[in-house]
Amino acid sequence: MERERQQKLEEEEEIKRLRKELIPKAQLMPYFDRPFVPRRSEKQPTVPREPKFCIPRHKTIKCCRCHAMT
């Protein structure tokens, strides 16, 4: 019985501690007195590629007119 009471108290303390951590806190405002200078990226620029406009034959739409003309 004492053990159950002790365990229940520990659980309640844990719940109180977790609730205290989850309270939203205000964030500090950023300093606007210093100008923001973004750093240059170290990544390489993307290389442009030609788009592929060709459609594979097995994905082409078959219609009645195309077959009627041939």
C-alpha positions in Angstrom: 0.0 0.0 0.0 2.8 2.4 0.9 4.6 1.4 -2.3 1.5 2.3 -4.4 1.2 5.6 -2.8 4.8 6.4 -3.4 4.5 5.4 -7.0 1.4 7.6 -7.4 3.3 10.5 -5.9 6.2 10.0 -8.3 3.8 9.9 -11.3 2.1 13.1 -10.1 5.5 14.8 -9.7 6.5 13.7 -13.2 3.2 15.0 -14.7 3.7 18.4 -12.9 7.3 18.6 -14.3 6.2 17.8 -17.8 3.3 20.3 -17.7 5.7 23.0 -16.5 8.1 22.3 -19.4 5.2 22.4 -21.9 4.1 25.9 -20.9 4.7 28.2 -24.0 7.2 30.9 -23.3 7.6 34.1 -25.2 10.6 34.4 -27.5 12.8 37.4 -27.5 12.4 40.0 -30.3 15.2 40.0 -32.8 17.5 43.0 -32.9 16.7 45.3 -35.8 19.5 47.9 -35.0 22.0 45.7 -36.9 21.5 45.3 -40.6 21.0 41.7 -41.8 23.6 40.5 -44.2 22.9 37.1 -45.6 25.9 34.8 -46.1 26.7 33.6 -49.6 25.7 30.0 -50.2 28.5 27.4 -50.5 26.4 25.1 -52.7 27.0 24.9 -56.5 24.3 26.5 -58.7 22.0 24.1 -60.4 22.8 23.1 -63.9 19.9 23.6 -66.4 18.9 20.6 -68.5 16.8 20.4 -71.6 13.3 19.2 -71.0 12.3 15.8 -72.4 9.2 16.3 -74.5 9.2 13.0 -76.2 6.6 10.5 -75.1 7.5 6.8 -75.1 5.5 4.8 -77.6 3.8 2.6 -75.0 2.4 5.7 -73.3 0.9 7.4 -76.5 -2.8 7.8 -76.7 -4.4 5.8 -79.4 -7.4 7.3 -81.2 -9.7 6.1 -84.0 -8.8 8.9 -86.4 -5.1 8.0 -86.4 -5.8 4.3 -87.3 -8.5 5.2 -89.8 -6.1 7.4 -91.9 -3.4 4.7 -92.1 
